């Protein structure tokens, strides 16, 4: 029984690692062909991190504006990814 459980866990771990590896390999692939979009995405990531640091520094008393800015930057990153994918077709 023990060997069967170990085999099942090993098989599940292998399947999950293959799936996660494919997800990571696919993530950002089109961006590498579009250096301007890739740079803009990097800048948006940095802006999100800076906004989060500003929230923490101000004890999250920013009238909801920082949270809204973060959401807009995340939306922009999604659109940048979509633009890169469209341009790669």
VEXDREN-2710 file (C-alpha; in Angstrom, 1 decimal):
% VEXDREN-2710
k/r/px/py/pz
1/UNK/0.0/0.0/0.0
2/UNK/2.8/2.4/0.9
3/UNK/4.6/2.0/-2.5
4/UNK/1.3/2.6/-4.3
5/UNK/0.8/5.9/-2.4
6/UNK/4.3/7.0/-3.1
7/UNK/3.9/6.2/-6.8
8/UNK/0.6/8.1/-6.9
9/UNK/2.2/11.1/-5.2
10/UNK/5.2/11.0/-7.6
11/UNK/2.9/10.8/-10.6
12/UNK/0.9/13.7/-9.4
13/UNK/4.0/15.8/-8.7
14/UNK/5.3/15.0/-12.2
15/UNK/2.1/16.0/-13.8
16/UNK/1.9/19.2/-11.9
17/UNK/5.5/20.1/-12.7
18/UNK/4.9/19.5/-16.4
19/UNK/1.8/21.7/-16.4
20/UNK/3.4/24.5/-14.4
21/UNK/6.5/24.3/-16.6
22/UNK/4.4/24.8/-19.7
23/UNK/2.6/27.7/-18.0
24/UNK/5.9/29.4/-17.1
25/UNK/7.4/28.7/-20.5
26/UNK/4.4/30.3/-22.3
27/UNK/4.3/33.3/-20.0
28/UNK/5.8/36.3/-21.6
29/UNK/7.0/34.5/-24.7
30/UNK/5.6/37.0/-27.2
31/UNK/7.0/39.9/-25.2
32/UNK/10.6/38.8/-26.0
33/UNK/9.9/39.6/-29.6
34/UNK/8.7/43.1/-28.8
35/UNK/11.3/44.9/-26.7
36/UNK/9.3/48.2/-26.5
37/UNK/6.3/46.4/-25.1
38/UNK/8.5/44.4/-22.8
39/UNK/10.1/47.6/-21.5
40/UNK/6.7/49.2/-21.0
41/UNK/5.5/46.1/-19.1
42/UNK/8.7/46.2/-16.9
43/UNK/8.0/49.8/-16.1
44/UNK/4.4/49.1/-15.2
45/UNK/5.6/46.3/-12.9
46/UNK/7.9/48.8/-11.2
47/UNK/5.2/51.4/-10.9
48/UNK/2.9/48.8/-9.2
49/UNK/5.6/48.0/-6.7
50/UNK/6.3/51.7/-6.0
51/UNK/2.5/52.3/-5.5
52/UNK/2.4/49.4/-3.0
53/UNK/5.4/50.9/-1.2
54/UNK/3.7/54.3/-1.1
55/UNK/0.5/52.7/0.3
56/UNK/2.5/51.1/3.1
57/UNK/4.4/54.3/3.8
58/UNK/1.2/56.2/4.2
59/UNK/-0.6/53.5/6.2
60/UNK/-3.0/52.9/3.3
61/UNK/-4.6/56.4/3.8
62/UNK/-4.7/57.4/0.1
63/UNK/-8.4/57.7/-0.4
64/UNK/-8.5/54.6/-2.6
65/UNK/-6.5/56.3/-5.3
66/UNK/-3.4/54.1/-5.0
67/UNK/-5.5/51.0/-5.2
68/UNK/-7.2/52.3/-8.3
69/UNK/-3.9/53.2/-9.8
70/UNK/-2.6/49.7/-9.2
71/UNK/-5.7/48.2/-10.8
72/UNK/-5.3/50.4/-13.9
73/UNK/-1.6/49.4/-14.1
74/UNK/-2.5/45.8/-13.9
75/UNK/-5.1/46.3/-16.6
76/UNK/-2.5/48.0/-18.7
77/UNK/-0.1/45.1/-18.3
78/UNK/-2.9/42.7/-19.5
79/UNK/-3.4/44.9/-22.6
80/UNK/0.4/45.0/-23.3
81/UNK/0.4/41.2/-23.2
82/UNK/-2.6/41.1/-25.6
83/UNK/-0.8/43.5/-27.9
84/UNK/2.3/41.4/-27.9
85/UNK/0.3/38.3/-28.7
86/UNK/-1.6/40.0/-31.5
87/UNK/1.6/41.4/-33.0
88/UNK/3.2/37.9/-32.9
89/UNK/0.6/36.3/-35.1
END
